[in-house]
Amino acid sequence: MTAFVAGATGLTGRAVVAALRQRGVETRAHVRPDSSRLADWQARFGALGAEVDATPWTLAAMTATFRAHPPTLVFGLLGTTRKRMQAEEASYETVDYGLTVLLADAAVAAGARPRFVYLSSQGVKDGQTAGYLGARARVEAHLRQSGLPWTFARPSFILGDRDEARPGERVGASVADGLLAVARVFGGRKLAERYGSNDNETLAQGLVRVGLDPSFEGRIAEGADLR
Ligand SMILES: NC(=O)c1ccc[n+]([C@@H]2O[C@H](COP(=O)([O-])OP(=O)(O)OC[C@H]3O[C@@H](n4cnc5c(N)ncnc54)[C@H](OP(=O)(O)O)[C@@H]3O)[C@@H](O)[C@H]2O)c1
């Protein structure tokens, strides 16, 4: 088992690298080559026994990496935010859709055929095209027709210790969790399990678990499957 984690420096990604190493999975943690914190990540992931991979985001370079180190699992955990879009030239189209699709296309071109575990989102519906959810729906559609084995994860809010403050996420999660706690009292257990927030470490364990579980190939993992 060898895993390649794209978005390894994110809240979910760093926990996925740790969860994979806990299970003894050989892991390459991808860090963008121009990251100002490349040395920090090398130290942090190195301490977990993971290799840091700083392959540039081009199809040719990523294909060469997958040829040299064929993964059996690829985690697609990338995403930008509205705030980051303003700070760097990025969009849901170029990052959430573009880089994830590039990763899948590189795996196909390399003939690697890994299971692609894609961190999508609660609320994604087939056929959506616009905005954040539309980018995710189109990634899912691309993966379905790519020929790669896939698992999509659709959690609700993800919480944890972030490097940056995201008050909207915390408020959204506590409002949703509060409403769901009420719903649970009135028999809405399934609703609460599906739409309740996930903390990043529990989510990471869930992503690795479904990624390694043959019964989740070609399936969507909802919030409850990931806890
Ligand atoms: N937060 C939620 O409540 C929630 C719920 C469901 C789904 N999701 C989705 O799940 C995914 C992971 O969530 P998260 O909270 O773990 O995300 P996160 O902490 O914001 O991490 C995002 C990752 O994407 C990378 N990235 C962002 N912009 C990039 C760019 N222009 N080029 C290359 N890499 C880039 C980041 O790299 P750097 O560290 O180098 O910037 C980081 O590794 C995201 O797509 C998110 O939208 C989030």
The ligand as an SDF file (V2000), in Angstrom:
LIG
                    3D

 48 52  0  0  0  0  0  0  0  0999 V2000
  -14.0440   23.1870    5.7460 N   0  0  0  0  0  0  0  0  0  0  0  0
  -15.1940   22.5680    5.5940 C   0  0  0  0  0  0  0  0  0  0  0  0
  -16.1220   22.6940    6.3960 O   0  0  0  0  0  0  0  0  0  0  0  0
  -15.3570   21.6370    4.4050 C   0  0  0  0  0  0  0  0  0  0  0  0
  -16.4490   20.7920    4.3230 C   0  0  0  0  0  0  0  0  0  0  0  0
  -16.5330   19.8840    3.2620 C   0  0  0  0  0  0  0  0  0  0  0  0
  -15.5470   19.8740    2.2850 C   0  0  0  0  0  0  0  0  0  0  0  0
  -14.5080   20.7540    2.3700 N   0  0  0  0  0  0  0  0  0  0  0  0
  -13.4780   20.7200    1.3250 C   0  0  0  0  0  0  0  0  0  0  0  0
  -12.5130   19.7820    1.6700 O   0  0  0  0  0  0  0  0  0  0  0  0
  -11.2240   20.1760    1.1940 C   0  0  0  0  0  0  0  0  0  0  0  0
  -10.2150   20.1710    2.3230 C   0  0  0  0  0  0  0  0  0  0  0  0
  -10.6930   20.9840    3.3720 O   0  0  0  0  0  0  0  0  0  0  0  0
   -9.6820   21.5690    4.4500 P   0  0  0  0  0  0  0  0  0  0  0  0
  -10.5060   22.3420    5.3990 O   0  0  0  0  0  0  0  0  0  0  0  0
   -8.7700   20.4930    4.9180 O   0  0  0  0  0  0  0  0  0  0  0  0
   -8.8640   22.5910    3.5010 O   0  0  0  0  0  0  0  0  0  0  0  0
   -7.6270   23.5300    3.8490 P   0  0  0  0  0  0  0  0  0  0  0  0
   -7.1860   23.3910    5.2500 O   0  0  0  0  0  0  0  0  0  0  0  0
   -8.0070   24.8970    3.3900 O   0  0  0  0  0  0  0  0  0  0  0  0
   -6.4630   22.9330    2.8960 O   0  0  0  0  0  0  0  0  0  0  0  0
   -6.5200   23.1190    1.5130 C   0  0  0  0  0  0  0  0  0  0  0  0
   -5.3370   22.4480    0.8310 C   0  0  0  0  0  0  0  0  0  0  0  0
   -5.3700   22.8370   -0.5550 O   0  0  0  0  0  0  0  0  0  0  0  0
   -4.1070   23.4110   -0.9030 C   0  0  0  0  0  0  0  0  0  0  0  0
   -4.2700   24.5320   -1.8290 N   0  0  0  0  0  0  0  0  0  0  0  0
   -5.1080   25.5940   -1.7080 C   0  0  0  0  0  0  0  0  0  0  0  0
   -4.9300   26.4470   -2.7280 N   0  0  0  0  0  0  0  0  0  0  0  0
   -3.9360   25.9140   -3.5110 C   0  0  0  0  0  0  0  0  0  0  0  0
   -3.3000   26.3280   -4.7100 C   0  0  0  0  0  0  0  0  0  0  0  0
   -3.6290   27.4860   -5.3140 N   0  0  0  0  0  0  0  0  0  0  0  0
   -2.3300   25.5400   -5.2290 N   0  0  0  0  0  0  0  0  0  0  0  0
   -1.9860   24.3760   -4.6270 C   0  0  0  0  0  0  0  0  0  0  0  0
   -2.5400   23.9360   -3.4740 N   0  0  0  0  0  0  0  0  0  0  0  0
   -3.5190   24.6900   -2.9240 C   0  0  0  0  0  0  0  0  0  0  0  0
   -3.5370   23.9650    0.4090 C   0  0  0  0  0  0  0  0  0  0  0  0
   -2.1240   24.1100    0.2480 O   0  0  0  0  0  0  0  0  0  0  0  0
   -1.3310   25.2700    1.0290 P   0  0  0  0  0  0  0  0  0  0  0  0
   -1.2900   24.8470    2.4760 O   0  0  0  0  0  0  0  0  0  0  0  0
   -0.0040   25.2880    0.3850 O   0  0  0  0  0  0  0  0  0  0  0  0
   -2.1190   26.5330    0.8400 O   0  0  0  0  0  0  0  0  0  0  0  0
   -3.9690   22.8740    1.3900 C   0  0  0  0  0  0  0  0  0  0  0  0
   -3.0770   21.7890    1.3240 O   0  0  0  0  0  0  0  0  0  0  0  0
  -11.4010   21.5580    0.5870 C   0  0  0  0  0  0  0  0  0  0  0  0
  -11.5680   21.4030   -0.7880 O   0  0  0  0  0  0  0  0  0  0  0  0
  -12.6900   22.0340    1.1950 C   0  0  0  0  0  0  0  0  0  0  0  0
  -13.3510   22.9390    0.3580 O   0  0  0  0  0  0  0  0  0  0  0  0
  -14.3790   21.6070    3.4040 C   0  0  0  0  0  0  0  0  0  0  0  0
  1  2  1  0
  2  3  2  0
  2  4  1  0
  4  5  1  0
  4 48  2  0
  5  6  2  0
  6  7  1  0
  7  8  2  0
  8  9  1  0
  8 48  1  0
  9 10  1  0
  9 46  1  0
 10 11  1  0
 11 12  1  0
 11 44  1  0
 12 13  1  0
 13 14  1  0
 14 15  2  0
 14 16  1  0
 14 17  1  0
 17 18  1  0
 18 19  2  0
 18 20  1  0
 18 21  1  0
 21 22  1  0
 22 23  1  0
 23 24  1  0
 23 42  1  0
 24 25  1  0
 25 26  1  0
 25 36  1  0
 26 27  1  0
 26 35  1  0
 27 28  2  0
 28 29  1  0
 29 30  1  0
 29 35  2  0
 30 31  1  0
 30 32  2  0
 32 33  1  0
 33 34  2  0
 34 35  1  0
 36 37  1  0
 36 42  1  0
 37 38  1  0
 38 39  2  0
 38 40  1  0
 38 41  1  0
 42 43  1  0
 44 45  1  0
 44 46  1  0
 46 47  1  0
M  CHG  2   8   1  16  -1
M  END
$$$$
